[in-house]
Amino acid sequence: MAKRRPVGNLLALAVLTVVVQRPMHPYEMASVLRARGKDQDMPIKWGSLYTVVRNLEKHGLLEAVESGRQGARPERTVYGVTEAGRREADDWTRELLSTPLREPSSFEAGLSVMGGLGPDEVAPLLRQRLELLEGQIETERQALEAERGQLPRLFLVESEYALAMREAQARWVRSLLAELDGGTFPDLDAWRAYHRTGDLPPGLAHLAERGGTEEGPTEED
């Protein structure tokens, strides 16, 4: 189970790992994060970044080390990481690398209710998804190759992972489509018949009836 963090926004971790190198003002933090391609992983907007910085300071993970003004520009506060902030960044990073978390995706949600549509409608939708995935994969491959000459691999591993996950999803969708198109998906005829007649197959009808009649937890539970 993931720990409850004083500032749980992942942008907070990105800020801590940047400021741990040297004190910076928020505008500089945003510039460094964008230069490292972190804006591909999370939105880096001035308002949300400033809120995260203030919350990190509030919880003693960052501290103001310098404040000054140049000409007519607004006053800029430079923040440094505290010892507590260093420990938080290290501990959080260890947790993210070592502990798999259940993170349901919108695609999983769609798959969980896929039976509400007929297989003859689902298959074209999956083909549409696969086509979009293949386009995204090609774009990400090209972007990754372009970045290889500009950034150390240390700053590209998350892009490599994201590409690998998208490629894995495309393979899985392609496999599911092959079952639907080839007629080898289990109970495909019953699924199709349900959408033609409105009558649930016996096995599914039993499950639906059981789900509707079982008692839920009581207040004492």
Buried (B, 14 or more C-beta within 10 A) or exposed (E): EEEEBBBEBBBBBBBBBBBBEEBBBBEBBBEBBEEBBBBBBBEBEEEEBBBBBBBBBEBEBBBEEEEEEEEEEEEBBBBBBBEBBBEBBEEBEEEEEEEEEEEEEEEEEBBEEBEEBBBEEBBEEBBEBBEEBBEBBEEBEEBBEEBEEEBEEEBBEEBEEBBEEBBEBBEEBBEBBEBBEEEEBEEBEBBEBBBEEEEBBEEBEEEEEEEEEEEEEEEEE
